[in-house]
Amino acid sequence: MTVGSMQRLTSTPPRRGGKVPALGEQQSVADIRKHPSLAAVRPSTCIDAGRPPLRGIRIIDFTMGWAGPLCTRTLADLGAEVIKIESTKYPDWWRGVDRRSAYVDAQMYEKSQAFCVMNRNKRGITLDLTQPQGLVLAKRLVAEADVVVDNYSVDVLPKLGLGYDVLRTLNPRLVMLSMSAFGANSLYRDCRAYGSTLEQGAGLPIVVGNPDGPPVMSHVAFGDAVGGLNGCAAVLVALINARNTGLGQFIDLAQIECMMPFAAPWITVQSIGGMPPPKYGNRHPQFVPHGCFRCSGEDSWVMLAATDEKMWQRLAILIGRPDWAIDASLQCAEGRRCIEDEIERAIEAWTLTRDADQAMSKLQAGRVAAGVARQPTDLLRDPHLGSRGFLHEVERAFVGLHPQPSMPIRDGSGPFAVRTAAPTLGEHNSEILSGLLGLSETEIAQLASAGIIGSSMASERAGKSNVSRA
């Protein structure tokens, strides 16, 4: 038993129930003949090398926090036009959840670095979707869009009148991605969750940490990032189908299921053997030694692993134990596991006499897998990231010049550009309402007067919105 696909595309579902192929089984000429597409490569003339791959795709973004905005930001980085819809009463919660007057009056909601990183390359508009005029304008935007993405609780948009059953009548080619925590057809569909909730729900805290210790949480909330990237992949698949058929579809993505591949090996092993999964801490079930070792200096560490017999021998010689390199009992990982504590003490005695970069260099020169455990701020000066042009300096109102990570993929010599900084609240109201929807200045002023649009976050005095986050 193992995990299935987490991407529930209604019109292009994944294959299920296929057996694992034997070695080389799918490399035969017969298979290629049965599936000509495996041998054919789309001509390079179909790709404009000077054009972002998603240019011309319009996305209406009802997301907030990390998971949904990362999905839409990735699509924006690839060239899609992303229009982020917020409300002055309930803006993206990564702008901050403090609604007190002092926070709002100082416009602290415009100074969130996390919001800036997750919402670059987007345009921003505010609409009060609880008012009829706001709802009508949202529907008009959707009618001319290719994709809608939300990561609210499953019933939020349907209750507002923006469910897929409504939107597809306005736009049959629309791809709609719903990124709730547990999915629309789950027993837990009404439960809210955050990245850390997804981590514990996927079983990870049970399989990490020290052997005799309690479950361990990372608190990085990487369930959000994993969900966002899976959502982006699902949208790209659906866009290809829409291009070929002219029809959109609904994608019901459960973020909890996106985390399951991390636990899949333990699920499979325990379902076969019936034994609970062992925990290894910094050690490894197959590689010995494997761990994090203190170096000279404060909070300085290097990670290393011996992944085969030859690497172990080179490591043993490097740390001054040539006798271990020729000891027949230590040539297999299980033999070394019997004295793993002693091996680790010898390694640390060696690493403590060197700083982390020096230790890494000597280990790598000796063809031993190793890397420094970097401090986050060290990455600003990391030679590798610098050589790749990974960090971009971006100027934004209220924040100033700040570093932005680029996409880790590229189709040329340089990374995809950060074209624009994250929008301030309602920054593009007039631009979008007039340019895309054809509203006059008078009509836009009336919307602002009625509180349907705005550019300032409402304080707690203004009351609470009834829109909730997944």
BELRAMO-V576174 format. One record per residue. N is the residue number from 1. RES is the residue in three letters. SS is DSSP state (helix for helix, strand for strand, loop for the rest). D_FIRST is the distance of its C-alpha to the first C-alpha in whole Angstrom. Layout:
# BELRAMO-V576174
n res ss d_first
N RES SS D_FIRST
N RES SS D_FIRST
This chain:
# BELRAMO-V576174
n res ss d_first
1 MET loop 0
2 THR loop 4
3 VAL loop 7
4 GLY loop 9
5 SER loop 13
6 MET loop 16
7 GLN strand 19
8 ARG strand 19
9 LEU strand 22
10 THR loop 24
11 SER loop 26
12 THR loop 24
13 PRO loop 20
14 PRO loop 17
15 ARG loop 16
16 ARG loop 13
17 GLY loop 11
18 GLY loop 12
19 LYS loop 12
20 VAL loop 12
21 PRO loop 16
22 ALA loop 18
23 LEU loop 20
24 GLY loop 23
25 GLU helix 22
26 GLN helix 23
27 GLN helix 26
28 SER loop 28
29 VAL helix 31
30 ALA helix 30
31 ASP helix 27
32 ILE helix 29
33 ARG helix 32
34 LYS helix 29
35 HIS loop 28
36 PRO helix 32
37 SER helix 30
38 LEU helix 29
39 ALA helix 32
40 ALA loop 34
41 VAL loop 35
42 ARG loop 36
43 PRO loop 40
44 SER helix 41
45 THR helix 44
46 CYS helix 41
47 ILE loop 41
48 ASP loop 44
49 ALA loop 43
50 GLY loop 46
51 ARG loop 44
52 PRO loop 41
53 PRO loop 38
54 LEU loop 38
55 ARG loop 41
56 GLY loop 42
57 ILE loop 39
58 ARG strand 40
59 ILE strand 37
60 ILE strand 38
61 ASP strand 37
62 PHE strand 36
63 THR loop 34
64 MET loop 35
65 GLY loop 34
66 TRP loop 31
67 ALA helix 28
68 GLY helix 30
69 PRO helix 33
70 LEU helix 31
71 CYS helix 30
72 THR helix 33
73 ARG helix 35
74 THR helix 33
75 LEU helix 34
76 ALA helix 37
77 ASP helix 37
78 LEU loop 37
79 GLY loop 40
80 ALA loop 39
81 GLU strand 41
82 VAL strand 40
83 ILE strand 42
84 LYS strand 40
85 ILE strand 41
86 GLU strand 42
87 SER loop 45
88 THR loop 47
89 LYS loop 46
90 TYR loop 43
91 PRO loop 42
92 ASP loop 39
93 TRP helix 38
94 TRP helix 38
95 ARG helix 42
96 GLY loop 42
97 VAL loop 42
98 ASP loop 45
99 ARG loop 48
100 ARG loop 51
101 SER helix 54
102 ALA helix 54
103 TYR helix 51
104 VAL helix 51
105 ASP helix 55
106 ALA loop 54
107 GLN loop 52
108 MET helix 49
109 TYR helix 47
110 GLU helix 48
111 LYS loop 47
112 SER loop 43
113 GLN helix 42
114 ALA helix 38
115 PHE helix 40
116 CYS helix 42
117 VAL helix 39
118 MET helix 36
119 ASN loop 39
120 ARG loop 41
121 ASN loop 42
122 LYS strand 42
123 ARG strand 45
124 GLY strand 45
125 ILE strand 46
126 THR strand 47
127 LEU loop 46
128 ASP loop 47
129 LEU loop 44
130 THR loop 45
131 GLN loop 49
132 PRO helix 49
133 GLN helix 51
134 GLY helix 48
135 LEU helix 45
136 VAL helix 48
137 LEU helix 48
138 ALA helix 44
139 LYS helix 43
140 ARG helix 46
141 LEU helix 44
142 VAL helix 41
143 ALA helix 43
144 GLU loop 43
145 ALA loop 40
146 ASP loop 37
147 VAL strand 35
148 VAL strand 34
149 VAL strand 32
150 ASP strand 32
151 ASN loop 30
152 TYR strand 31
153 SER loop 30
154 VAL loop 29
155 ASP loop 32
156 VAL helix 35
157 LEU helix 35
158 PRO helix 35
159 LYS helix 38
160 LEU helix 40
161 GLY loop 40
162 LEU loop 38
163 GLY loop 35
164 TYR helix 33
165 ASP helix 35
166 VAL helix 38
167 LEU helix 38
168 ARG helix 37
169 THR helix 40
170 LEU helix 42
171 ASN loop 40
172 PRO loop 38
173 ARG loop 37
174 LEU loop 35
175 VAL strand 32
176 MET strand 31
177 LEU strand 28
178 SER strand 27
179 MET strand 26
180 SER strand 25
181 ALA loop 23
182 PHE loop 21
183 GLY loop 22
184 ALA loop 24
185 ASN loop 22
186 SER loop 20
187 LEU loop 22
188 TYR loop 23
189 ARG loop 24
190 ASP loop 28
191 CYS loop 27
192 ARG loop 28
193 ALA loop 26
194 TYR loop 27
195 GLY helix 26
196 SER helix 25
197 THR helix 24
198 LEU helix 21
199 GLU helix 21
200 GLN helix 20
201 GLY helix 18
202 ALA loop 16
203 GLY loop 16
204 LEU helix 17
205 PRO helix 21
206 ILE helix 19
207 VAL helix 18
208 VAL loop 21
209 GLY loop 25
210 ASN loop 26
211 PRO loop 25
212 ASP loop 27
213 GLY loop 27
214 PRO loop 26
215 PRO loop 24
216 VAL loop 25
217 MET loop 25
218 SER loop 26
219 HIS loop 29
220 VAL loop 29
221 ALA loop 27
222 PHE helix 25
223 GLY helix 23
224 ASP helix 26
225 ALA helix 26
226 VAL helix 22
227 GLY helix 23
228 GLY helix 26
229 LEU helix 25
230 ASN helix 22
231 GLY helix 25
232 CYS helix 27
233 ALA helix 25
234 ALA helix 24
235 VAL helix 28
236 LEU helix 29
237 VAL helix 26
238 ALA helix 28
239 LEU helix 31
240 ILE helix 31
241 ASN helix 30
242 ALA helix 33
243 ARG helix 36
244 ASN helix 35
245 THR helix 35
246 GLY loop 37
247 LEU loop 35
248 GLY loop 33
249 GLN strand 29
250 PHE strand 28
251 ILE strand 25
252 ASP strand 23
253 LEU strand 21
254 ALA strand 20
255 GLN helix 21
256 ILE helix 18
257 GLU helix 15
258 CYS helix 17
259 MET loop 16
260 MET helix 13
261 PRO helix 12
262 PHE helix 15
263 ALA helix 12
264 ALA helix 9
265 PRO helix 10
266 TRP helix 10
267 ILE helix 7
268 THR helix 5
269 VAL helix 9
270 GLN helix 9
271 SER helix 6
272 ILE helix 8
273 GLY helix 11
274 GLY loop 12
275 MET loop 14
276 PRO loop 15
277 PRO loop 15
278 PRO loop 18
279 LYS loop 21
280 TYR loop 23
281 GLY loop 25
282 ASN loop 27
283 ARG loop 26
284 HIS loop 23
285 PRO loop 21
286 GLN loop 22
287 PHE loop 25
288 VAL loop 28
289 PRO loop 30
290 HIS strand 29
291 GLY strand 30
292 CYS strand 33
293 PHE strand 36
294 ARG strand 40
295 CYS loop 42
296 SER loop 46
297 GLY loop 47
298 GLU loop 46
299 ASP loop 42
300 SER loop 41
301 TRP strand 38
302 VAL strand 37
303 MET strand 33
304 LEU strand 32
305 ALA strand 30
306 ALA loop 31
307 THR loop 28
308 ASP loop 29
309 GLU helix 32
310 LYS helix 35
311 MET helix 34
312 TRP helix 34
313 GLN helix 38
314 ARG helix 39
315 LEU helix 38
316 ALA helix 40
317 ILE helix 43
318 LEU helix 43
319 ILE loop 43
320 GLY loop 46
321 ARG loop 44
322 PRO helix 44
323 ASP helix 44
324 TRP helix 40
325 ALA helix 40
326 ILE helix 41
327 ASP loop 40
328 ALA helix 38
329 SER helix 36
330 LEU helix 35
331 GLN loop 33
332 CYS loop 30
333 ALA helix 28
334 GLU helix 27
335 GLY helix 31
336 ARG helix 32
337 ARG helix 29
338 CYS loop 32
339 ILE loop 35
340 GLU helix 33
341 ASP helix 35
342 GLU helix 38
343 ILE helix 37
344 GLU helix 36
345 ARG helix 39
346 ALA helix 41
347 ILE helix 39
348 GLU helix 40
349 ALA helix 44
350 TRP helix 44
351 THR helix 42
352 LEU loop 45
353 THR loop 48
354 ARG loop 46
355 ASP loop 45
356 ALA helix 42
357 ASP helix 43
358 GLN helix 45
359 ALA helix 42
360 MET helix 40
361 SER helix 42
362 LYS helix 43
363 LEU helix 39
364 GLN helix 39
365 ALA helix 42
366 GLY loop 41
367 ARG loop 38
368 VAL loop 35
369 ALA strand 33
370 ALA strand 34
371 GLY strand 35
372 VAL strand 37
373 ALA loop 35
374 ARG loop 37
375 GLN loop 39
376 PRO helix 38
377 THR helix 42
378 ASP helix 42
379 LEU helix 40
380 LEU helix 43
381 ARG helix 45
382 ASP loop 42
383 PRO helix 43
384 HIS helix 40
385 LEU helix 40
386 GLY helix 44
387 SER helix 44
388 ARG helix 41
389 GLY loop 43
390 PHE loop 40
391 LEU strand 42
392 HIS strand 44
393 GLU strand 47
394 VAL strand 47
395 GLU strand 50
396 ARG strand 50
397 ALA loop 52
398 PHE loop 52
399 VAL loop 50
400 GLY strand 52
401 LEU strand 50
402 HIS strand 47
403 PRO strand 44
404 GLN strand 41
405 PRO strand 38
406 SER loop 38
407 MET loop 35
408 PRO loop 33
409 ILE loop 33
410 ARG loop 36
411 ASP loop 38
412 GLY loop 41
413 SER loop 43
414 GLY loop 43
415 PRO loop 40
416 PHE loop 40
417 ALA loop 43
418 VAL loop 43
419 ARG loop 45
420 THR loop 46
421 ALA loop 46
422 ALA loop 44
423 PRO loop 46
424 THR loop 48
425 LEU loop 47
426 GLY loop 49
427 GLU loop 50
428 HIS loop 50
429 ASN helix 51
430 SER helix 54
431 GLU helix 53
432 ILE helix 50
433 LEU helix 52
434 SER helix 55
435 GLY helix 53
436 LEU loop 50
437 LEU loop 51
438 GLY loop 55
439 LEU loop 56
440 SER loop 60
441 GLU helix 61
442 THR helix 62
443 GLU helix 59
444 ILE helix 57
445 ALA helix 60
446 GLN helix 59
447 LEU helix 55
448 ALA helix 56
449 SER helix 59
450 ALA loop 56
451 GLY loop 54
452 ILE loop 51
453 ILE loop 51
454 GLY loop 52
455 SER loop 52
456 SER loop 52
457 MET loop 49
458 ALA loop 50
459 SER loop 51
460 GLU helix 50
461 ARG helix 54
462 ALA helix 52
463 GLY loop 50
464 LYS loop 46
465 SER loop 44
466 ASN loop 42
467 VAL loop 39
468 SER loop 36
469 ARG strand 33
470 ALA loop 30
